[in-house]
């Protein structure tokens, strides 16, 4: 079973998505785990694309 603890700190949590076989909730480390992880990651990215963007220190610094 995959470790349920957060794998990254809060500041990066909304900016990164892992999708390797080892991150699958079912059969981690196997092909079935990779498919599970890919489906989860794709759904998460699509959901994030539909949320309104929030300002962050990085985005405001990049815009000058």
C-alpha positions as CSV (number, residue, x, y, z in Angstrom):
1,X,0.0,0.0,0.0
2,X,1.2,3.5,-0.8
3,X,2.3,5.8,2.0
4,X,-0.6,8.2,2.7
5,X,1.7,10.9,4.2
6,X,2.4,14.1,2.1
7,X,5.5,13.7,-0.1
8,X,6.2,17.4,-0.5
9,X,5.8,20.5,1.5
10,X,2.7,22.8,1.3
11,X,4.5,25.4,-0.8
12,X,5.0,22.9,-3.7
13,X,1.9,20.7,-3.2
14,X,-0.2,22.6,-5.8
15,X,2.6,22.8,-8.3
16,X,3.8,19.2,-8.6
17,X,2.2,15.9,-9.5
18,X,3.9,12.5,-9.3
19,X,2.7,9.7,-11.5
20,X,5.2,6.9,-11.2
21,X,4.2,3.3,-10.6
22,X,5.4,3.6,-7.0
23,X,2.8,6.3,-6.3
24,X,-0.2,4.2,-7.3
25,X,-2.7,3.4,-4.6
26,X,-3.3,0.0,-6.1
27,X,-0.3,-2.3,-6.9
28,X,2.5,0.2,-6.4
29,X,5.6,-0.8,-8.3
30,X,3.8,-2.7,-11.0
31,X,2.2,-1.8,-14.3
32,X,-1.3,-1.6,-12.7
33,X,0.1,0.9,-10.2
34,X,1.5,3.0,-13.0
35,X,-1.8,3.1,-14.8
36,X,-3.6,3.9,-11.5
37,X,-1.1,6.7,-10.8
38,X,-1.3,8.1,-14.3
39,X,-5.1,8.3,-14.2
40,X,-5.0,10.0,-10.8
41,X,-2.4,12.5,-11.9
42,X,-4.2,13.3,-15.2
43,X,-7.5,13.9,-13.3
44,X,-5.7,16.1,-10.8
45,X,-4.0,18.2,-13.5
46,X,-7.3,18.6,-15.4
47,X,-9.1,19.7,-12.2
48,X,-6.4,22.2,-11.4
49,X,-6.7,23.7,-15.0
50,X,-10.3,24.4,-14.3
51,X,-9.7,26.2,-11.0
52,X,-9.1,30.0,-11.1
53,X,-5.4,30.9,-10.7
54,X,-4.3,32.4,-7.4
55,X,-1.4,34.8,-7.2
56,X,1.8,33.5,-5.7
57,X,5.1,35.1,-4.9
58,X,6.7,33.3,-7.8
59,X,4.2,34.5,-10.4
60,X,4.3,38.1,-9.2
61,X,8.1,38.1,-9.2
62,X,8.2,36.8,-12.7
63,X,5.9,39.6,-13.9
64,X,8.2,42.3,-12.4
